[in-house]
Amino acid sequence: MYTHLQERKFYEDIYDKFTVEAARRGMGYYDDFYADFKNKLPKGEKIDKPGNAFVLNVFYMQTVGNELIRRYQQRDEKIRDWMARDEAEDNQIY
């Protein structure tokens, strides 16, 4: 008989790996936006000017931050769901 249910760390590692991959994808979009935004600034204007920093922060939260917050909030529930699914597989009679 094959055992589907693994130790909790197994599921945590998978979830965390997917979280890092999602963040890296989002950072790619953010880095592209940052470079484009910086190139379009009027001559002599700095990227850290409060209005510019605000725009960058909003874009970061939309492309990276909100997804990371959502994944953090749902982490335990998702891992419990995965474990329950695998335990149910183990309890089925084949």
KOLGU-4560 file (N, C-alpha, C; in nm, 3 decimals, padded with zeros to 5 digits):
<recs>
<n_xx: 00.085 n_yy: -00.119 n_zz: 00.000 ca_xx: 00.000 ca_yy: 00.000 ca_zz: 00.000 c_xx: 00.089 c_yy: 00.125 c_zz: 00.000 mol: A seq: 1 type: MET>
<n_xx: 00.054 n_yy: 00.219 n_zz: -00.084 ca_xx: 00.129 ca_yy: 00.344 ca_zz: -00.095 c_xx: 00.072 c_yy: 00.445 c_zz: 00.002 mol: A seq: 2 type: TYR>
<n_xx: 00.160 n_yy: 00.514 n_zz: 00.072 ca_xx: 00.117 ca_yy: 00.616 ca_zz: 00.167 c_xx: 00.128 c_yy: 00.753 c_zz: 00.101 mol: A seq: 3 type: THR>
<n_xx: 00.017 n_yy: 00.825 n_zz: 00.096 ca_xx: 00.014 ca_yy: 00.958 ca_zz: 00.036 c_xx: 00.052 c_yy: 01.067 c_zz: 00.138 mol: A seq: 4 type: HIS>
<n_xx: 00.002 n_yy: 01.051 n_zz: 00.260 ca_xx: 00.023 ca_yy: 01.154 ca_zz: 00.362 c_xx: 00.170 c_yy: 01.159 c_zz: 00.402 mol: A seq: 5 type: LEU>
<n_xx: 00.225 n_yy: 01.280 n_zz: 00.400 ca_xx: 00.365 ca_yy: 01.305 ca_zz: 00.435 c_xx: 00.370 c_yy: 01.388 c_zz: 00.564 mol: A seq: 6 type: GLN>
<n_xx: 00.491 n_yy: 01.407 n_zz: 00.613 ca_xx: 00.510 ca_yy: 01.496 ca_zz: 00.728 c_xx: 00.474 c_yy: 01.638 c_zz: 00.687 mol: A seq: 7 type: GLU>
<n_xx: 00.430 n_yy: 01.720 n_zz: 00.784 ca_xx: 00.388 ca_yy: 01.856 ca_zz: 00.755 c_xx: 00.497 c_yy: 01.938 c_zz: 00.684 mol: A seq: 8 type: ARG>
<n_xx: 00.621 n_yy: 01.915 n_zz: 00.721 ca_xx: 00.733 ca_yy: 01.989 ca_zz: 00.660 c_xx: 00.736 c_yy: 01.970 c_zz: 00.509 mol: A seq: 9 type: LYS>
<n_xx: 00.701 n_yy: 01.854 n_zz: 00.461 ca_xx: 00.696 ca_yy: 01.827 ca_zz: 00.317 c_xx: 00.603 c_yy: 01.926 c_zz: 00.247 mol: A seq: 10 type: PHE>
<n_xx: 00.484 n_yy: 01.945 n_zz: 00.302 ca_xx: 00.385 ca_yy: 02.036 ca_zz: 00.244 c_xx: 00.428 c_yy: 02.183 c_zz: 00.260 mol: A seq: 11 type: TYR>
<n_xx: 00.487 n_yy: 02.214 n_zz: 00.375 ca_xx: 00.536 ca_yy: 02.350 ca_zz: 00.398 c_xx: 00.643 c_yy: 02.387 c_zz: 00.295 mol: A seq: 12 type: GLU>
<n_xx: 00.733 n_yy: 02.294 n_zz: 00.268 ca_xx: 00.839 ca_yy: 02.320 ca_zz: 00.172 c_xx: 00.783 c_yy: 02.345 c_zz: 00.032 mol: A seq: 13 type: ASP>
<n_xx: 00.684 n_yy: 02.265 n_zz: -00.008 ca_xx: 00.621 ca_yy: 02.284 ca_zz: -00.139 c_xx: 00.552 c_yy: 02.420 c_zz: -00.146 mol: A seq: 14 type: ILE>
<n_xx: 00.475 n_yy: 02.451 n_zz: -00.043 ca_xx: 00.402 ca_yy: 02.578 ca_zz: -00.041 c_xx: 00.498 c_yy: 02.696 c_zz: -00.046 mol: A seq: 15 type: TYR>
<n_xx: 00.603 n_yy: 02.689 n_zz: 00.034 ca_xx: 00.701 ca_yy: 02.798 ca_zz: 00.037 c_xx: 00.774 c_yy: 02.811 c_zz: -00.096 mol: A seq: 16 type: ASP>
<n_xx: 00.803 n_yy: 02.699 n_zz: -00.161 ca_xx: 00.869 ca_yy: 02.704 ca_zz: -00.292 c_xx: 00.779 c_yy: 02.778 c_zz: -00.392 mol: A seq: 17 type: LYS>
<n_xx: 00.650 n_yy: 02.745 n_zz: -00.394 ca_xx: 00.558 ca_yy: 02.813 ca_zz: -00.485 c_xx: 00.544 c_yy: 02.962 c_zz: -00.451 mol: A seq: 18 type: PHE>
<n_xx: 00.550 n_yy: 02.994 n_zz: -00.322 ca_xx: 00.542 ca_yy: 03.134 ca_zz: -00.281 c_xx: 00.663 c_yy: 03.213 c_zz: -00.332 mol: A seq: 19 type: THR>
<n_xx: 00.781 n_yy: 03.155 n_zz: -00.320 ca_xx: 00.902 ca_yy: 03.221 ca_zz: -00.369 c_xx: 00.896 c_yy: 03.238 c_zz: -00.521 mol: A seq: 20 type: VAL>
<n_xx: 00.849 n_yy: 03.136 n_zz: -00.592 ca_xx: 00.838 ca_yy: 03.145 ca_zz: -00.737 c_xx: 00.741 c_yy: 03.257 c_zz: -00.777 mol: A seq: 21 type: GLU>
<n_xx: 00.628 n_yy: 03.267 n_zz: -00.707 ca_xx: 00.531 ca_yy: 03.373 ca_zz: -00.736 c_xx: 00.592 c_yy: 03.510 c_zz: -00.710 mol: A seq: 22 type: ALA>
<n_xx: 00.667 n_yy: 03.523 n_zz: -00.602 ca_xx: 00.731 ca_yy: 03.651 ca_zz: -00.570 c_xx: 00.835 c_yy: 03.689 c_zz: -00.676 mol: A seq: 23 type: ALA>
<n_xx: 00.909 n_yy: 03.591 n_zz: -00.721 ca_xx: 01.011 ca_yy: 03.620 ca_zz: -00.825 c_xx: 00.946 c_yy: 03.664 c_zz: -00.956 mol: A seq: 24 type: ARG>
<n_xx: 00.835 n_yy: 03.600 n_zz: -00.992 ca_xx: 00.763 ca_yy: 03.643 ca_zz: -01.113 c_xx: 00.716 c_yy: 03.787 c_zz: -01.096 mol: A seq: 25 type: ARG>
<n_xx: 00.657 n_yy: 03.817 n_zz: -00.981 ca_xx: 00.609 ca_yy: 03.953 ca_zz: -00.954 c_xx: 00.721 c_yy: 04.054 c_zz: -00.953 mol: A seq: 26 type: GLY>
<n_xx: 00.835 n_yy: 04.016 n_zz: -00.899 ca_xx: 00.950 ca_yy: 04.107 ca_zz: -00.895 c_xx: 01.001 c_yy: 04.136 c_zz: -01.036 mol: A seq: 27 type: MET>
<n_xx: 00.989 n_yy: 04.041 n_zz: -01.126 ca_xx: 01.028 ca_yy: 04.065 ca_zz: -01.265 c_xx: 00.945 c_yy: 04.177 c_zz: -01.325 mol: A seq: 28 type: GLY>
<n_xx: 00.813 n_yy: 04.172 n_zz: -01.301 ca_xx: 00.724 ca_yy: 04.279 ca_zz: -01.350 c_xx: 00.758 c_yy: 04.412 c_zz: -01.283 mol: A seq: 29 type: TYR>
<n_xx: 00.783 n_yy: 04.406 n_zz: -01.153 ca_xx: 00.816 ca_yy: 04.528 ca_zz: -01.079 c_xx: 00.946 c_yy: 04.588 c_zz: -01.130 mol: A seq: 30 type: TYR>
<n_xx: 01.048 n_yy: 04.506 n_zz: -01.149 ca_xx: 01.178 ca_yy: 04.556 ca_zz: -01.196 c_xx: 01.165 c_yy: 04.622 c_zz: -01.334 mol: A seq: 31 type: ASP>
<n_xx: 01.085 n_yy: 04.562 n_zz: -01.422 ca_xx: 01.062 ca_yy: 04.621 ca_zz: -01.554 c_xx: 00.992 c_yy: 04.756 c_zz: -01.541 mol: A seq: 32 type: ASP>
<n_xx: 00.889 n_yy: 04.761 n_zz: -01.456 ca_xx: 00.815 ca_yy: 04.885 ca_zz: -01.435 c_xx: 00.907 c_yy: 04.992 c_zz: -01.377 mol: A seq: 33 type: PHE>
<n_xx: 00.988 n_yy: 04.955 n_zz: -01.278 ca_xx: 01.080 ca_yy: 05.048 ca_zz: -01.212 c_xx: 01.175 c_yy: 05.110 c_zz: -01.314 mol: A seq: 34 type: TYR>
<n_xx: 01.236 n_yy: 05.025 n_zz: -01.397 ca_xx: 01.331 ca_yy: 05.075 ca_zz: -01.496 c_xx: 01.263 c_yy: 05.168 c_zz: -01.596 mol: A seq: 35 type: ALA>
<n_xx: 01.144 n_yy: 05.129 n_zz: -01.642 ca_xx: 01.069 ca_yy: 05.212 ca_zz: -01.738 c_xx: 01.028 c_yy: 05.344 c_zz: -01.674 mol: A seq: 36 type: ASP>
<n_xx: 00.979 n_yy: 05.337 n_zz: -01.549 ca_xx: 00.936 ca_yy: 05.456 ca_zz: -01.476 c_xx: 01.054 c_yy: 05.552 c_zz: -01.456 mol: A seq: 37 type: PHE>
<n_xx: 01.168 n_yy: 05.497 n_zz: -01.418 ca_xx: 01.287 ca_yy: 05.578 ca_zz: -01.394 c_xx: 01.333 c_yy: 05.648 c_zz: -01.522 mol: A seq: 38 type: LYS>
<n_xx: 01.325 n_yy: 05.577 n_zz: -01.633 ca_xx: 01.366 ca_yy: 05.635 ca_zz: -01.762 c_xx: 01.273 c_yy: 05.746 c_zz: -01.808 mol: A seq: 39 type: ASN>
<n_xx: 01.149 n_yy: 05.744 n_zz: -01.764 ca_xx: 01.050 ca_yy: 05.844 ca_zz: -01.808 c_xx: 01.041 c_yy: 05.965 c_zz: -01.715 mol: A seq: 40 type: LYS>
<n_xx: 01.119 n_yy: 05.965 n_zz: -01.608 ca_xx: 01.117 ca_yy: 06.080 ca_zz: -01.518 c_xx: 01.172 c_yy: 06.204 c_zz: -01.588 mol: A seq: 41 type: LEU>
<n_xx: 01.115 n_yy: 06.320 n_zz: -01.555 ca_xx: 01.172 ca_yy: 06.443 ca_zz: -01.611 c_xx: 01.318 c_yy: 06.459 c_zz: -01.566 mol: A seq: 42 type: PRO>
<n_xx: 01.395 n_yy: 06.523 n_zz: -01.650 ca_xx: 01.537 ca_yy: 06.542 ca_zz: -01.620 c_xx: 01.555 c_yy: 06.610 c_zz: -01.484 mol: A seq: 43 type: LYS>
<n_xx: 01.641 n_yy: 06.554 n_zz: -01.402 ca_xx: 01.670 ca_yy: 06.610 ca_zz: -01.272 c_xx: 01.578 c_yy: 06.562 c_zz: -01.160 mol: A seq: 44 type: GLY>
<n_xx: 01.469 n_yy: 06.495 n_zz: -01.194 ca_xx: 01.378 ca_yy: 06.445 ca_zz: -01.089 c_xx: 01.429 c_yy: 06.311 c_zz: -01.039 mol: A seq: 45 type: GLU>
<n_xx: 01.423 n_yy: 06.295 n_zz: -00.907 ca_xx: 01.476 ca_yy: 06.173 ca_zz: -00.846 c_xx: 01.365 c_yy: 06.070 c_zz: -00.825 mol: A seq: 46 type: LYS>
<n_xx: 01.408 n_yy: 05.945 n_zz: -00.829 ca_xx: 01.314 ca_yy: 05.834 ca_zz: -00.812 c_xx: 01.257 c_yy: 05.831 c_zz: -00.670 mol: A seq: 47 type: ILE>
<n_xx: 01.333 n_yy: 05.881 n_zz: -00.571 ca_xx: 01.287 ca_yy: 05.874 ca_zz: -00.433 c_xx: 01.202 c_yy: 05.994 c_zz: -00.390 mol: A seq: 48 type: ASP>
<n_xx: 01.165 n_yy: 06.077 n_zz: -00.485 ca_xx: 01.072 ca_yy: 06.187 ca_zz: -00.457 c_xx: 00.942 c_yy: 06.123 c_zz: -00.403 mol: A seq: 49 type: LYS>
<n_xx: 00.881 n_yy: 06.183 n_zz: -00.300 ca_xx: 00.764 ca_yy: 06.120 ca_zz: -00.237 c_xx: 00.655 c_yy: 06.073 c_zz: -00.334 mol: A seq: 50 type: PRO>
<n_xx: 00.619 n_yy: 06.150 n_zz: -00.431 ca_xx: 00.516 ca_yy: 06.108 ca_zz: -00.526 c_xx: 00.559 c_yy: 05.988 c_zz: -00.608 mol: A seq: 51 type: GLY>
<n_xx: 00.685 n_yy: 05.988 n_zz: -00.649 ca_xx: 00.738 ca_yy: 05.875 ca_zz: -00.726 c_xx: 00.747 c_yy: 05.750 c_zz: -00.639 mol: A seq: 52 type: ASN>
<n_xx: 00.794 n_yy: 05.768 n_zz: -00.518 ca_xx: 00.803 ca_yy: 05.654 ca_zz: -00.426 c_xx: 00.665 c_yy: 05.595 c_zz: -00.400 mol: A seq: 53 type: ALA>
<n_xx: 00.564 n_yy: 05.678 n_zz: -00.391 ca_xx: 00.427 ca_yy: 05.631 ca_zz: -00.370 c_xx: 00.380 c_yy: 05.546 c_zz: -00.488 mol: A seq: 54 type: PHE>
<n_xx: 00.404 n_yy: 05.593 n_zz: -00.609 ca_xx: 00.365 ca_yy: 05.518 ca_zz: -00.729 c_xx: 00.436 c_yy: 05.382 c_zz: -00.731 mol: A seq: 55 type: VAL>
<n_xx: 00.565 n_yy: 05.382 n_zz: -00.701 ca_xx: 00.639 ca_yy: 05.256 ca_zz: -00.700 c_xx: 00.588 c_yy: 05.161 c_zz: -00.593 mol: A seq: 56 type: LEU>
<n_xx: 00.554 n_yy: 05.215 n_zz: -00.477 ca_xx: 00.502 ca_yy: 05.132 ca_zz: -00.369 c_xx: 00.368 c_yy: 05.071 c_zz: -00.406 mol: A seq: 57 type: ASN>
<n_xx: 00.280 n_yy: 05.150 n_zz: -00.466 ca_xx: 00.150 ca_yy: 05.098 ca_zz: -00.508 c_xx: 00.168 c_yy: 04.987 c_zz: -00.611 mol: A seq: 58 type: VAL>
<n_xx: 00.255 n_yy: 05.011 n_zz: -00.708 ca_xx: 00.277 ca_yy: 04.908 ca_zz: -00.811 c_xx: 00.336 c_yy: 04.782 c_zz: -00.750 mol: A seq: 59 type: PHE>
<n_xx: 00.430 n_yy: 04.798 n_zz: -00.657 ca_xx: 00.488 ca_yy: 04.681 ca_zz: -00.589 c_xx: 00.381 c_yy: 04.600 c_zz: -00.518 mol: A seq: 60 type: TYR>
<n_xx: 00.295 n_yy: 04.668 n_zz: -00.445 ca_xx: 00.191 ca_yy: 04.596 ca_zz: -00.372 c_xx: 00.097 c_yy: 04.524 c_zz: -00.468 mol: A seq: 61 type: MET>
<n_xx: 00.069 n_yy: 04.583 n_zz: -00.582 ca_xx: -00.021 ca_yy: 04.519 ca_zz: -00.678 c_xx: 00.044 c_yy: 04.399 c_zz: -00.746 mol: A seq: 62 type: GLN>
<n_xx: 00.174 n_yy: 04.405 n_zz: -00.769 ca_xx: 00.239 ca_yy: 04.296 ca_zz: -00.843 c_xx: 00.304 c_yy: 04.192 c_zz: -00.754 mol: A seq: 63 type: THR>
<n_xx: 00.342 n_yy: 04.228 n_zz: -00.631 ca_xx: 00.413 ca_yy: 04.135 ca_zz: -00.545 c_xx: 00.350 c_yy: 04.126 c_zz: -00.406 mol: A seq: 64 type: VAL>
<n_xx: 00.341 n_yy: 04.238 n_zz: -00.341 ca_xx: 00.305 ca_yy: 04.241 ca_zz: -00.199 c_xx: 00.171 c_yy: 04.179 c_zz: -00.165 mol: A seq: 65 type: GLY>
<n_xx: 00.067 n_yy: 04.213 n_zz: -00.238 ca_xx: -00.066 ca_yy: 04.160 ca_zz: -00.206 c_xx: -00.071 c_yy: 04.008 c_zz: -00.221 mol: A seq: 66 type: ASN>
<n_xx: -00.005 n_yy: 03.957 n_zz: -00.323 ca_xx: -00.001 ca_yy: 03.812 ca_zz: -00.344 c_xx: 00.073 c_yy: 03.742 c_zz: -00.229 mol: A seq: 67 type: GLU>
<n_xx: 00.182 n_yy: 03.801 n_zz: -00.183 ca_xx: 00.256 ca_yy: 03.743 ca_zz: -00.071 c_xx: 00.175 c_yy: 03.747 c_zz: 00.058 mol: A seq: 68 type: LEU>
<n_xx: 00.104 n_yy: 03.856 n_zz: 00.080 ca_xx: 00.018 ca_yy: 03.865 ca_zz: 00.198 c_xx: -00.092 c_yy: 03.759 c_zz: 00.191 mol: A seq: 69 type: ILE>
<n_xx: -00.155 n_yy: 03.745 n_zz: 00.075 ca_xx: -00.261 ca_yy: 03.646 ca_zz: 00.058 c_xx: -00.207 c_yy: 03.504 c_zz: 00.082 mol: A seq: 70 type: ARG>
<n_xx: -00.091 n_yy: 03.475 n_zz: 00.026 ca_xx: -00.034 ca_yy: 03.341 ca_zz: 00.045 c_xx: 00.002 c_yy: 03.317 c_zz: 00.191 mol: A seq: 71 type: ARG>
<n_xx: 00.052 n_yy: 03.418 n_zz: 00.259 ca_xx: 00.083 ca_yy: 03.405 ca_zz: 00.401 c_xx: -00.043 c_yy: 03.375 c_zz: 00.482 mol: A seq: 72 type: TYR>
<n_xx: -00.150 n_yy: 03.448 n_zz: 00.453 ca_xx: -00.275 ca_yy: 03.430 ca_zz: 00.527 c_xx: -00.338 c_yy: 03.294 c_zz: 00.501 mol: A seq: 73 type: GLN>
<n_xx: -00.318 n_yy: 03.238 n_zz: 00.385 ca_xx: -00.382 ca_yy: 03.112 ca_zz: 00.349 c_xx: -00.291 c_yy: 02.990 c_zz: 00.368 mol: A seq: 74 type: GLN>
<n_xx: -00.170 n_yy: 03.013 n_zz: 00.411 ca_xx: -00.070 ca_yy: 02.906 ca_zz: 00.419 c_xx: -00.115 c_yy: 02.787 c_zz: 00.501 mol: A seq: 75 type: ARG>
<n_xx: -00.150 n_yy: 02.809 n_zz: 00.627 ca_xx: -00.188 ca_yy: 02.697 ca_zz: 00.714 c_xx: -00.311 c_yy: 02.624 c_zz: 00.664 mol: A seq: 76 type: ASP>
<n_xx: -00.410 n_yy: 02.699 n_zz: 00.618 ca_xx: -00.532 ca_yy: 02.637 ca_zz: 00.568 c_xx: -00.503 c_yy: 02.550 c_zz: 00.445 mol: A seq: 77 type: GLU>
<n_xx: -00.424 n_yy: 02.600 n_zz: 00.353 ca_xx: -00.392 ca_yy: 02.525 ca_zz: 00.232 c_xx: -00.314 c_yy: 02.399 c_zz: 00.266 mol: A seq: 78 type: LYS>
<n_xx: -00.219 n_yy: 02.409 n_zz: 00.357 ca_xx: -00.140 ca_yy: 02.292 ca_zz: 00.397 c_xx: -00.229 c_yy: 02.189 c_zz: 00.465 mol: A seq: 79 type: ILE>
<n_xx: -00.319 n_yy: 02.234 n_zz: 00.551 ca_xx: -00.415 ca_yy: 02.141 ca_zz: 00.614 c_xx: -00.501 c_yy: 02.072 c_zz: 00.509 mol: A seq: 80 type: ARG>
<n_xx: -00.545 n_yy: 02.147 n_zz: 00.409 ca_xx: -00.626 ca_yy: 02.089 ca_zz: 00.301 c_xx: -00.548 c_yy: 01.981 c_zz: 00.226 mol: A seq: 81 type: ASP>
<n_xx: -00.424 n_yy: 02.010 n_zz: 00.192 ca_xx: -00.341 ca_yy: 01.912 ca_zz: 00.121 c_xx: -00.323 c_yy: 01.786 c_zz: 00.205 mol: A seq: 82 type: TRP>
<n_xx: -00.297 n_yy: 01.806 n_zz: 00.334 ca_xx: -00.275 ca_yy: 01.692 ca_zz: 00.422 c_xx: -00.404 c_yy: 01.610 c_zz: 00.437 mol: A seq: 83 type: MET>
<n_xx: -00.518 n_yy: 01.677 n_zz: 00.450 ca_xx: -00.646 ca_yy: 01.607 ca_zz: 00.463 c_xx: -00.676 c_yy: 01.528 c_zz: 00.336 mol: A seq: 84 type: ALA>
<n_xx: -00.648 n_yy: 01.588 n_zz: 00.222 ca_xx: -00.669 ca_yy: 01.518 ca_zz: 00.093 c_xx: -00.584 c_yy: 01.392 c_zz: 00.086 mol: A seq: 85 type: ARG>
<n_xx: -00.458 n_yy: 01.403 n_zz: 00.122 ca_xx: -00.369 ca_yy: 01.287 ca_zz: 00.116 c_xx: -00.407 c_yy: 01.182 c_zz: 00.220 mol: A seq: 86 type: ASP>
<n_xx: -00.451 n_yy: 01.225 n_zz: 00.337 ca_xx: -00.495 ca_yy: 01.129 ca_zz: 00.439 c_xx: -00.620 c_yy: 01.056 c_zz: 00.391 mol: A seq: 87 type: GLU>
<n_xx: -00.711 n_yy: 01.127 n_zz: 00.326 ca_xx: -00.830 ca_yy: 01.063 ca_zz: 00.272 c_xx: -00.793 c_yy: 00.962 c_zz: 00.165 mol: A seq: 88 type: ALA>
<n_xx: -00.693 n_yy: 00.992 n_zz: 00.084 ca_xx: -00.644 ca_yy: 00.896 ca_zz: -00.015 c_xx: -00.594 c_yy: 00.771 c_zz: 00.055 mol: A seq: 89 type: GLU>
<n_xx: -00.521 n_yy: 00.789 n_zz: 00.163 ca_xx: -00.467 ca_yy: 00.674 ca_zz: 00.237 c_xx: -00.578 c_yy: 00.588 c_zz: 00.298 mol: A seq: 90 type: ASP>
<n_xx: -00.691 n_yy: 00.651 n_zz: 00.334 ca_xx: -00.800 ca_yy: 00.580 ca_zz: 00.399 c_xx: -00.894 c_yy: 00.509 c_zz: 00.302 mol: A seq: 91 type: ASN>
<n_xx: -00.877 n_yy: 00.535 n_zz: 00.174 ca_xx: -00.962 ca_yy: 00.467 ca_zz: 00.073 c_xx: -00.919 c_yy: 00.321 c_zz: 00.059 mol: A seq: 92 type: GLN>
<n_xx: -01.014 n_yy: 00.239 n_zz: 00.032 ca_xx: -00.987 ca_yy: 00.098 ca_zz: 00.007 c_xx: -00.972 c_yy: 00.079 c_zz: -00.144 mol: A seq: 93 type: ILE>
<n_xx: -00.863 n_yy: 00.017 n_zz: -00.182 ca_xx: -00.838 ca_yy: -00.005 ca_zz: -00.325 c_xx: -00.872 c_yy: -00.144 c_zz: -00.364 mol: A seq: 94 type: TYR>
</recs>
